């Protein structure tokens, strides 16, 4: 394998703690360059040090500012910090106000931080897998905290957020009708809510609404809910379970925090909440189960990637499919019968267990 | 199979030309309800009548208006018309001005038209496959023209546009720096360019820029290109090939048309261009090769879908993966060795050739 020497050199520099080697390793993984599987396999036993913190929310919620403030705080505490930005509106990836960018660039100069933005090429589905792999590289490098910033609250962004040990959902009073964005999926992933820019009008209202949804507040009459026209409580699928388990004294209830990114107000409480949640994760065994979930997904990804590569790059299979096309066109066979025959042929030919490149 | 009778009833109504049965068939395919493969297999031999026309472009380009006008023209010519909208800003799918919606609703009442909007749940990659399958159902129903409207010019939208026999890219003078959106991928799929809202300032300039990019104009000095700071000619990967084949008298060069959706101006020329392109496709054998490409993709989708279902719903495999997790966590094995063992076990157990549900 011609890339062998290059991978060895990356691994040597990586083991010696060189950021340049880390950057190369991340690129090899992200671009799936030759040797990427060997690199990932070599790094695999080193996983497990880092705590992964996801920051998710709509554009303009101030995620980048909070990410920068968190990174600064962890660095000040002597930790090594990785930042992965999957957010086209983030200063880490491009679009941002000058002030955000300057602050981020200052943090980036610190020797104990490594910042990487993920290209949003290809589908977001693939991006979630790739983000997890990049986080694994940062973990193997010895990062204590990995901050993953993602924008939006759609399914694909939730898949990315789900990679983290702890997920914070960042909202602002003016981010549209914020309650509308708190769909079931968001409630599922949120270990912590942050109402950022909390000095602006509507912050208390938003906080109250979230707390009603979480079942932290009775909501009194219909007053705080009614003007949205939504039954806030019904939005939270975890709520009933939480209420049923109310006597369990080690149940995590997502706190709803207030921050002002511009001044740093509320940051100590946010950091303390994340620490408390990480401690809870360890104590309750949830940290381990989240890690197992990631390993399970990783195995599945590798299996699917190999099948994909072996099947569709196989010249014999390509030729066979081409030979079926005329009969398919004439409607004499269907895509289903052709697919089934292809599977049988591939199994018989040993295609699925071919040697990896 | 409990869904058997239901599928038979849908097929009967379908064969009799009932729109309600078509609607049910589309839903069964789109939601992958029980029996959807049998339905698709039964319809497969009926494919091939429809010509599929894609309309792609940035939001606000007036795609829905042009789609409606095309549908009206084809209906007036006695054709049966299907419309598939994969566009969250379209009146077919929801967000639209009242005027657009009224016109579309009037068209929708015509007995020879069927309109379907695609839910954008899941990834756009899956959406492209699903759009192709829905178009197949409309084709099997006997539609003469299928209009597929997609918004945006990203990779995923291009995948959807690529499903069509003929693709029109719709632009407007004010759609940002329109030339910037004409990336290599767009140039590849565009069989026809339409400058809509051509009564607005900048229409001639946009048309000129596209023609320079297509090599239809020398571009004289640097004048029309220079203010963009881009070498327009370099953006077009097909251009050299086209110039090399300049003496081939059956080469298709995408026309650049002007329309005003609000008044219908330019529509006869647009319709004539689409007809000319469809005739060119048939004459040159390109129609057949585009269909073969769709069949190839369809076989691939079915194979991957079956593998996915058989592997990850197999209880034995699930249990085996769970049993590997502790060693994976301890770093004694890697995701790669586990994946390889899983593939070998699945082949041995006949998982890949399991009977479809």
Interface residues (C-beta under 8 A of the other chain):
Chain A: X37 X40 X41 X44 X45 X46 X47 X48 X121 X122 X123 X124 X125 X155 X156 X288 X291 X292 X295 X296 X298 X299 X300 X301 X302 X303 X304 X306 X307 X308 X311 X312 X321 X322 X324 X325 X328 X329 X330 X331 X332 X334 X335 X336 X337 X338 X339 X340 X342 X343 X344 X346 X347 X350 X352 X353 X356
Chain B: X37 X40 X41 X44 X45 X46 X47 X48 X121 X122 X123 X124 X125 X155 X156 X288 X291 X292 X295 X296 X298 X299 X300 X301 X302 X303 X304 X306 X307 X308 X311 X312 X321 X322 X324 X325 X328 X329 X330 X331 X332 X334 X335 X336 X337 X338 X339 X340 X342 X343 X344 X346 X347 X350 X352 X353 X356
